[in-house]
Amino acid sequence: IGWTFNPTLTSLAPPVYNFVAGSMNERDELVAGPSGAGYVFPNDFPTDELKASFARETAHQMAAAGGMSTINVLADEATPTDVGYLLEEDQIDALFLYQYSDYSGEKGAIEFVNDKPIIGGRFNFWSPDFYDLEELVEALQGIENMTDVTTSNGYSLIPVHAWSHNVSDIVAAVDLLLQDGRFDVVLPSELVRRVKDNVAA
């Protein structure tokens, strides 16, 4: 599971960060968010100077928070180009793009900016508005060409709504997907690595 976590908590609330980091195991990973150093729509900054400043501060905070390398961005109807400036920072290897109106509005699309992937959410694990457990598994099983790792169809980023689903629900979904035999469930960093290795930029 990739857990969205604000990297600024290393300086604003170190005991909170230390508790969370100390509670993790090899199946957990922190992803910077929402949107990096602050809960903002990074596409709405009015000037390039403000964008660059936000990107620098985000990268600095991510490095301080255990070397986070993936940023989870909530955007206000943005295109990948609108938020791609964040990938100019060396610390940031990949960007997960969620539209605020629909976290999976990108339908699993993958685009590259600065040779780094911007990966859109595929399906929302979010009840009752989007997918419940059985619906999510069926939707994933129904993706065309899902075993083709050279295309975006071979990868699915699943945002989980924390107020309608819990870790037990995620585990149940994972169990069903693994029984299918065509799925690997991996940490965000491994997802990014596979995308970089296999999908043409």
N, C-alpha and C positions, 0 to 999 in steps of 0.2 A: 504494500500500500504506500502510495506517495501522499504525504500529509502536507497540505498547504499551511505554511507557517511564516509569520512576518519576521524577516531576518533582523529587524531593528530591535527585537526583544533582547538580543545579546547585550545591548547598551541601555535600553529603557527598563528592562526587567530581567536582569541576569538570573535570578533564582528560578523564574518561570522557564527560561531557555534551558537552564541546567537540569531542571526536573524532566522536561520533555526529552531532551537529548539522552539523559540517563535512563529513561524508560523504554528506549527503542531497542529493537533487536535486528537481526540481519534481514528481516522481512519488512522493515520500515525505512522510509527515506523522506527527508524534508525537501519540499519544493517552495521556493520563495514566492510569497503572495499574501493576500491578493495584490497582484501588480507590482511587487517588489518592495521598495522602501516605504510605500504608503498605499492606502486603499484609495486608488485614484483610477480614472480612465486615462491611461498614458497617451492615447491618441488625441486627447482634448487640450493638451498644453498648447498655448497660442504661438510660442516662438521656438525656434531651433535651439536657442540658448537654454531655455527652461527644460527642453527635452534632454539635452546633453547633460545638464546638471543633475536631473533626476536619474539618468542612466548611470552616471558616475557614482552617485550616492548609493544607488541600488547595488551596483557591483561591489562597492566597498563593504556594505552591510552583509552581502551574501558571502564574501570571503571571510568576514569575521564570524559568521554563523556556521562554522564547521566546513567552509568551502562549498556552499551550495553552488550548483552550476546550472540548474533549470529554473526558469521563472514562469509562474502561472499568472497570466494576464487576464483581467476582466476588462473588456473594452465596450465602448459605446458605439456599436455598429461600425466597427473598424475593419479595414482590410489588413492583411499581413504587412503591407507596405507602411501603413500608418503606425505600426508598433515595432517595425523591424529595426529602428534605430537602437533599441535596447541591445541588440545582438552585435553592435559595434564594440561592446565591452568584452575584453578577453575572458573575464570571469564567467560570462553567460554563454553557455554552449547551446542552449535550446530554449524555445518559448512555447508554452502551451496556451493556445488562444481560446478563450471563452467569451462569447458575446453575452452581455448582461441580460438581454431579453430572452436568450435561449443558449445555455452553456454549450450545447452541441449544434449551434447554428451553422458551424463550419462543416458539419457532416463528415468529419474525419479527414478533411483535406490536409495535405502536407505541401508546404511551399518552402523554398530555401531563400534566405536573405543573408548575405555575407557568408555563404556556404554553410549556414547553420539552419536547422529545421524549425519551422513554425508548424506545430501540430495542432489541429483542431479537434475538439471533443467529438466523439462518434455518436453516442447515445447517452441520455441522462438517466442515471439510476436514481429515480426521483418519483415518489408516489404521492398522490394519485395523478399528478399533472403529466407525467411522461411514462417511464417504464417501471413496472414492478419486476420482481425477480424472474418469473417465468417469461414475461415479455422481453426482458433484456436478453436472456439466454437465446430465445428464439430469434430475436433480431440479429444478434451476433452470428448465429448459425446460418442465417439467411443472406449474409453478405456475399455478393458475387465475386468470384475469383479471390476469395479470402486467403487462399494458400499461396498466392503470388506475392512473395516478399519484395519484389522490385517495384510495387505500386503501393499507393496509400491504402488499397483494400486489404493489404496484409497486416495492417496495424490498427488498433482501436484504443483510443484514450477515453476512459469512462469516468466522467465526473459523478461523484456520489453525493447526494443530498443528505447532509448530516442530521437533518431534522426528521427525515422519514426512513432512513436506513442506517444500520449500524455495522460493526465489524462482522457480526455473525451472518448478516445478510450477504456481505461481500464473500465470506468464506463459502456460503451455500452456493453462490453463483459460480465461484471458482471451481468447486467440486463438480458441478454439472458441466462446466466447460472442459475440464480435464477428462471427464468420462467420455466426452465427444471424441477426444483424441487428436483434434486438429489445432488445439490452442496451447500456447504458452502464456502464462501469467507472470509478468516480470516487473521489476522496479522501474521507475521513470528513467533512471540513468541507463538501464539496459535497453529499454525501448528506444531511447535516443541513439544509443550506439548502433543498434540494428538498423534504424532508419538511415543513419549516416553511411553505414557500410553497404546498404543494399538499394536504396532509392536514389535515382539519378537526380542530382541537384539542378 
